[in-house]
Amino acid sequence: TFGTALGLVLGAFLAWVFSATAGTARFAFPITQLAVIAILGALAGVLAVIRPARRAASLPILDAIAAP
């Protein structure tokens, strides 16, 4: 989720900078597309963490600490 947010902000900023240096008269952010990408990125992040979180939750705390 953090990577998605950072990528959206950095990508939007660089697109704005490059369009300004190219002499483009008007620049518009595609808000709908950015929102869809943010939602899908957040969903992918949540789905990716479910399995490791369940495994970590099932370990006894002292055994998890003692593991190398």
C-alpha angles and dihedrals in degrees: 000000000000091000091051093050093046091047093050094049095044093044093049092047094049092046089053092048094048093047090050093051092046090058097246108167097213134024124191127186113228094231095180094053092045091051092050091050091048093050093047091047092051091048091050090050093051093047092048093055099048098083097046091045093053091048092049092047092054095055120091109248097238093048090051091051093048094050113107 
